[in-house]
Amino acid sequence: MRPAVGDRLRRCSACDCWEYGGAPDCARCRVLVDEIVDDGWREFVSREFGMITLKEEPGIAAMVVDEPDRHDWRVVDAAMDRLVCADCGSSLGGGPVGCPTCDRSHGFRYSAVETDRPGVHWGNEHAIRVSVSIVRNPHRTSAADLLGRRAALAPALAGHHFTTEAAQRMGALIKKGATYAELARLFDFLADTADL
């Protein structure tokens, strides 16, 4: 279940990163990140179509991918997961960099709707959306960008706002070769120390 605004950060029992932040390498964190997307899909399908069969999913997914700007980003990402790229055979948008269809589809995913939750600073959902996309498609970015997005994901899910100063500080630490643990320390104040 996606954290609510104001939730405390918790350590993953499998990797000791903040929950969600161990993805893509930690299987438990990867499942948590994937569930953010899959929960959005299930809510959408239930609301719009009621009960459907697995056989019906690709048709619905194709409809969503044809009009990504009309759907929540989680629905678009989940739809892409349910379609296969005709060029490379990967999930649509998840193939190798250089696959023309996946490159184009990956870019179109960012035209989806990003609605901020009540109680968060403007742009929080965009920060979550980009971080989730990068963590789920790590081969489409640099190691430095992946590290920053992993460290920022759990705080963003809890509704934390990244000031320009905080983002610059993180960027400077990454350039100096900081580890995930060093970046995560920036957010210790958001954690329930009893859970550490």
C-alpha positions in Angstrom: 0.0 0.0 0.0 1.3 3.4 -1.0 2.3 5.5 2.1 0.0 8.3 3.1 1.1 11.9 3.4 2.9 12.3 6.7 3.7 8.6 7.2 7.0 7.9 8.9 9.8 6.4 6.8 10.5 2.8 7.6 13.4 0.5 6.8 13.0 -2.4 4.5 13.4 -5.7 6.4 15.2 -7.2 3.4 17.7 -4.5 2.4 17.8 -1.9 5.2 17.1 1.0 2.7 14.0 3.1 3.3 11.1 1.0 2.0 10.8 1.4 -1.8 14.4 2.8 -2.0 16.1 -0.6 -2.3 14.5 -1.1 -5.7 15.4 -2.3 -8.3 17.9 -4.6 -6.6 15.8 -5.5 -3.5 13.0 -7.8 -4.5 10.8 -6.6 -1.6 11.2 -2.9 -2.5 10.7 -3.7 -6.1 7.3 -5.3 -5.3 6.4 -2.2 -3.2 7.2 0.1 -6.1 5.4 -2.1 -8.6 2.3 -2.2 -6.3 2.1 1.6 -6.6 1.5 1.2 -10.3 -0.6 -1.9 -10.0 -2.9 -0.4 -7.4 -3.6 2.5 -9.8 -4.5 0.0 -12.5 -6.8 -2.1 -10.3 -8.6 1.0 -9.1 -9.0 2.3 -12.7 -10.3 -1.0 -14.1 -12.7 -1.6 -11.3 -14.1 1.9 -11.6 -14.4 2.0 -15.4 -15.0 -1.6 -16.3 -15.9 -3.6 -13.2 -14.8 -7.2 -13.3 -12.7 -8.1 -16.3 -10.7 -11.2 -17.4 -7.0 -11.2 -18.1 -7.9 -11.7 -21.7 -9.5 -8.3 -21.8 -6.6 -6.4 -20.2 -4.5 -5.9 -23.4 -7.4 -4.2 -25.2 -8.0 -1.8 -22.3 -4.2 -1.3 -22.0 -4.0 -0.4 -25.7 -6.8 2.1 -25.3 -5.0 3.8 -22.3 -1.7 3.9 -24.2 -3.4 5.6 -27.2 -4.5 8.5 -24.9 -2.0 8.7 -22.1 -2.8 12.4 -21.4 -6.3 11.3 -20.3 -5.2 8.9 -17.6 -3.3 8.8 -14.3 0.3 8.1 -14.7 0.0 4.8 -12.7 -2.7 3.6 -15.1 -0.5 4.5 -18.1 2.5 2.7 -16.7 0.5 -0.4 -15.8 -1.0 -0.4 -19.3 2.4 -0.3 -20.8 3.4 -3.3 -18.6 0.6 -5.2 -20.1 1.6 -4.6 -23.7 4.5 -6.1 -25.7 6.8 -4.1 -27.9 6.5 -5.4 -31.5 10.2 -4.4 -32.1 12.0 -5.9 -29.1 9.5 -8.1 -27.3 9.9 -6.3 -23.9 7.0 -4.7 -22.1 6.1 -1.5 -24.0 8.5 1.3 -23.1 10.6 -1.0 -21.0 12.9 -2.3 -23.7 16.5 -1.4 -24.3 17.5 2.2 -25.0 17.7 2.4 -28.8 14.5 0.4 -29.5 12.5 3.1 -31.4 9.1 1.9 -30.2 10.1 1.7 -26.5 12.0 5.0 -26.6 8.9 6.7 -28.0 6.5 5.0 -25.6 8.8 5.7 -22.7 8.7 9.4 -23.6 4.9 9.4 -24.0 4.4 8.0 -20.5 5.3 11.4 -19.1 2.2 13.0 -20.7 0.0 11.2 -18.3 -1.9 13.0 -15.5 -0.1 13.7 -12.3 -2.5 14.8 -9.5 -1.0 15.9 -6.3 -2.6 14.5 -3.1 -4.1 16.9 -0.6 -1.6 18.2 1.9 1.5 18.0 -0.4 3.5 20.8 -2.1 2.8 21.3 -5.8 4.8 18.8 -7.9 5.0 16.1 -5.3 3.2 13.6 -7.6 5.6 14.5 -10.4 8.6 13.7 -8.2 7.0 10.3 -7.3 6.1 9.6 -10.8 9.6 10.3 -12.2 11.3 8.3 -9.4 9.0 5.3 -9.9 9.6 5.3 -13.6 13.4 5.5 -13.2 13.5 2.8 -10.5 11.3 0.5 -12.7 13.4 1.2 -15.8 17.0 1.6 -14.4 18.6 0.9 -17.8 17.1 4.1 -19.1 19.1 6.4 -16.9 22.6 7.0 -15.3 23.7 5.3 -12.1 23.8 8.7 -10.4 20.3 9.6 -11.4 19.0 6.2 -10.2 20.8 6.6 -6.9 19.2 10.0 -6.4 15.7 8.8 -7.3 16.0 5.8 -5.0 17.0 8.0 -2.1 14.2 10.5 -2.8 11.4 8.1 -3.4 10.4 7.2 0.2 10.4 10.8 1.4 8.4 11.9 -1.7 5.8 9.2 -1.0 5.5 10.5 2.5 4.8 14.0 1.1 8.1 15.5 1.7 8.9 18.6 -0.4 12.4 18.8 -1.9 13.6 22.4 -1.9 16.1 23.5 -4.5 18.7 23.6 -1.7 17.9 20.0 -0.7 18.1 18.8 -4.3 21.4 20.6 -4.9 22.8 19.2 -1.7 21.8 15.7 -2.8 23.3 16.3 -6.3 26.6 17.5 -4.8 26.8 14.4 -2.6 26.1 12.1 -5.5 28.8 13.8 -7.6 31.2 13.2 -4.7 30.4 9.5 -4.8 27.9 9.3 -1.9 26.3 6.0 -1.2 22.6 5.3 -0.7 23.1 5.2 3.1 24.8 8.6 3.1 21.9 10.1 1.0 19.3 8.4 3.2 20.7 10.1 6.3 19.4 13.4 4.9 15.9 12.1 5.7 16.5 10.5 9.1 14.3 13.2 10.6 11.3 11.7 8.8 11.8 8.3 10.4 10.3 6.8 13.4 13.5 6.0 15.3 11.8 3.1 17.0 11.7 1.4 13.5 15.3 1.9 12.7 
